[in-house]
Amino acid sequence: MKSVRVNAKSKAYTVYIANDLLKSAGSLISKITGVSKAAIITDDIVDALYSKQLEVSLKEAGFETIKYVFQNGESSKNTDNLVAILNFLAENRLSNQDMVFALGGGVVGDIAGFAAAIFMRGIKLVQIPTTLLAMVDSSVGGKTAVDLPFGKNLAGAFYQPELVICDTSTLSTLDNEQLSNGFSEILKYAFIRDFELLNRLKSNKTLELDGIIESCVKIKRDIVELDECDKGIRNILNFGHTFGHSIEKCSNFTISHGKAVAVGMAIMTKAGVKSGICERHCYDALISILQMYNLPTESIYGAQELYNAAISDKKRKGDKITLIIPEKIGKCILKTVPLSEMRTLLQLGLN
Ligand SMILES: NC(=O)c1ccc[n+]([C@@H]2O[C@H](COP(=O)([O-])OP(=O)(O)OC[C@H]3O[C@@H](n4cnc5c(N)ncnc54)[C@H](O)[C@@H]3O)[C@@H](O)[C@H]2O)c1
């Protein structure tokens, strides 16, 4: 079993990565926190596949379990569903000695994590990611949120889990589209920090997913330990996300996060090349590897639509926004620009 220790300022915890870990979830967590009431929050698809295993494991370890299931998909990451989860926790008389288990992809992790952060001003949270994207990214680092009609993740909190359990055998039921979404975030890590990871992904010879997940979690860990609350260097993890979030919003969330981020990375890298920050071969390498992982590279939306969506992004600070632009593979810069310059860069990145 691989494990990565995350020493965030607000809390330290371990990310475990291995096959068949759901079976051991109860004993892993009871060693850390003791036993209590466990509220499993999940979506309908994951429920049918994995809830039973988790329930059995928690019961064997002495937990009393309850379960809340919602419809899968980004459209459930909203305030109505958040309030329904909070009411469920209250009706079942959870106290701050009890625990929320977020079992699912990034949508479950984000909304259940936010519910745990605000229910009784915070009850314990365990993240059990079941998508590749959630294992390499959303389950680690403590960002939790729901979407508002004006944009993605506009209501949220930083709230670190007690433990993250990545059972890589759950990845066997993901379709190729969901795997590609995960690879989009993995490629992001390679571009911002890890040239060697990109080479591993390029060679594509019997990809050892546990090792790739571990590499990504370590990159995220290093950044989160320096800047837990996104005041500086953590912004680098948003490579591709400003226009990625715009694309998700323009599509009314029918384009997945991973695909949208892939296009967002292509836009920013092309803008970097055209403004002399990034070398051309870096853009060519990005496009070829995105294609290799069946990810899109072109936006179906124009500059005006993406700009309008980007100015309600939470990364905007007044009339400025910080963009993440690659200089070379493995190194990105943070560039804080007025919105007018963002529009110019966006146009460069699209044309
Ligand atoms: N908090 C963060 O730091 C952070 C980082 C990146 C992304 N996110 C968020 O994560 C979300 C995207 O996450 P996602 O791509 O995991 O989406 P998701 O949670 O919607 O999962 C995608 C689909 O896969 C299904 N699924 C999940 N696990 C499965 C499994 N093992 N087998 C079969 N099907 C399974 C789900 O039911 C869903 O239909 C977005 O809301 C994004 O904003 C958050």
The ligand as an SDF file (V2000), in Angstrom:
LIG
                    3D

 44 48  0  0  0  0  0  0  0  0999 V2000
  -12.0730   20.1640   -4.5920 N   0  0  0  0  0  0  0  0  0  0  0  0
  -11.1340   20.1970   -5.4950 C   0  0  0  0  0  0  0  0  0  0  0  0
   -9.9670   20.5030   -5.2200 O   0  0  0  0  0  0  0  0  0  0  0  0
  -11.4850   19.8190   -6.9190 C   0  0  0  0  0  0  0  0  0  0  0  0
  -10.4670   19.5880   -7.8520 C   0  0  0  0  0  0  0  0  0  0  0  0
  -10.8230   19.1550   -9.1370 C   0  0  0  0  0  0  0  0  0  0  0  0
  -12.1620   18.9770   -9.4560 C   0  0  0  0  0  0  0  0  0  0  0  0
  -13.1160   19.2220   -8.5140 N   0  0  0  0  0  0  0  0  0  0  0  0
  -14.5300   19.0130   -8.8260 C   0  0  0  0  0  0  0  0  0  0  0  0
  -14.7150   17.6280   -9.0770 O   0  0  0  0  0  0  0  0  0  0  0  0
  -15.8610   17.4670   -9.9100 C   0  0  0  0  0  0  0  0  0  0  0  0
  -15.5560   16.4860  -11.0150 C   0  0  0  0  0  0  0  0  0  0  0  0
  -15.2230   15.2530  -10.4260 O   0  0  0  0  0  0  0  0  0  0  0  0
  -15.4630   13.8760  -11.1970 P   0  0  0  0  0  0  0  0  0  0  0  0
  -14.9090   13.9720  -12.5660 O   0  0  0  0  0  0  0  0  0  0  0  0
  -15.0060   12.7980  -10.3010 O   0  0  0  0  0  0  0  0  0  0  0  0
  -17.0420   13.8900  -11.4030 O   0  0  0  0  0  0  0  0  0  0  0  0
  -18.2630   13.0860  -10.7490 P   0  0  0  0  0  0  0  0  0  0  0  0
  -18.1740   13.0480   -9.2940 O   0  0  0  0  0  0  0  0  0  0  0  0
  -19.4850   13.6890  -11.3580 O   0  0  0  0  0  0  0  0  0  0  0  0
  -18.0710   11.6050  -11.3080 O   0  0  0  0  0  0  0  0  0  0  0  0
  -18.2180   11.3680  -12.6910 C   0  0  0  0  0  0  0  0  0  0  0  0
  -19.2080   10.2410  -12.9680 C   0  0  0  0  0  0  0  0  0  0  0  0
  -18.5920    9.0190  -12.6170 O   0  0  0  0  0  0  0  0  0  0  0  0
  -19.4640    8.2450  -11.7910 C   0  0  0  0  0  0  0  0  0  0  0  0
  -18.5890    7.4220  -10.9560 N   0  0  0  0  0  0  0  0  0  0  0  0
  -17.8680    7.7970   -9.8650 C   0  0  0  0  0  0  0  0  0  0  0  0
  -17.1000    6.7800   -9.4620 N   0  0  0  0  0  0  0  0  0  0  0  0
  -17.3270    5.7430  -10.2870 C   0  0  0  0  0  0  0  0  0  0  0  0
  -16.8030    4.4300  -10.4030 C   0  0  0  0  0  0  0  0  0  0  0  0
  -15.8260    3.9940   -9.6040 N   0  0  0  0  0  0  0  0  0  0  0  0
  -17.2770    3.6270  -11.3900 N   0  0  0  0  0  0  0  0  0  0  0  0
  -18.2230    4.0800  -12.2470 C   0  0  0  0  0  0  0  0  0  0  0  0
  -18.7420    5.3230  -12.2160 N   0  0  0  0  0  0  0  0  0  0  0  0
  -18.2920    6.1410  -11.2440 C   0  0  0  0  0  0  0  0  0  0  0  0
  -20.2880    9.2630  -11.0590 C   0  0  0  0  0  0  0  0  0  0  0  0
  -21.5030    8.7150  -10.6250 O   0  0  0  0  0  0  0  0  0  0  0  0
  -20.4840   10.3190  -12.1550 C   0  0  0  0  0  0  0  0  0  0  0  0
  -21.5600    9.9460  -12.9910 O   0  0  0  0  0  0  0  0  0  0  0  0
  -16.2330   18.8450  -10.4060 C   0  0  0  0  0  0  0  0  0  0  0  0
  -17.3430   19.3190   -9.6970 O   0  0  0  0  0  0  0  0  0  0  0  0
  -15.0190   19.6850  -10.0710 C   0  0  0  0  0  0  0  0  0  0  0  0
  -15.3330   21.0370   -9.8500 O   0  0  0  0  0  0  0  0  0  0  0  0
  -12.8040   19.6380   -7.2660 C   0  0  0  0  0  0  0  0  0  0  0  0
  1  2  1  0
  2  3  2  0
  2  4  1  0
  4  5  1  0
  4 44  2  0
  5  6  2  0
  6  7  1  0
  7  8  2  0
  8  9  1  0
  8 44  1  0
  9 10  1  0
  9 42  1  0
 10 11  1  0
 11 12  1  0
 11 40  1  0
 12 13  1  0
 13 14  1  0
 14 15  2  0
 14 16  1  0
 14 17  1  0
 17 18  1  0
 18 19  2  0
 18 20  1  0
 18 21  1  0
 21 22  1  0
 22 23  1  0
 23 24  1  0
 23 38  1  0
 24 25  1  0
 25 26  1  0
 25 36  1  0
 26 27  1  0
 26 35  1  0
 27 28  2  0
 28 29  1  0
 29 30  1  0
 29 35  2  0
 30 31  1  0
 30 32  2  0
 32 33  1  0
 33 34  2  0
 34 35  1  0
 36 37  1  0
 36 38  1  0
 38 39  1  0
 40 41  1  0
 40 42  1  0
 42 43  1  0
M  CHG  2   8   1  16  -1
M  END
$$$$
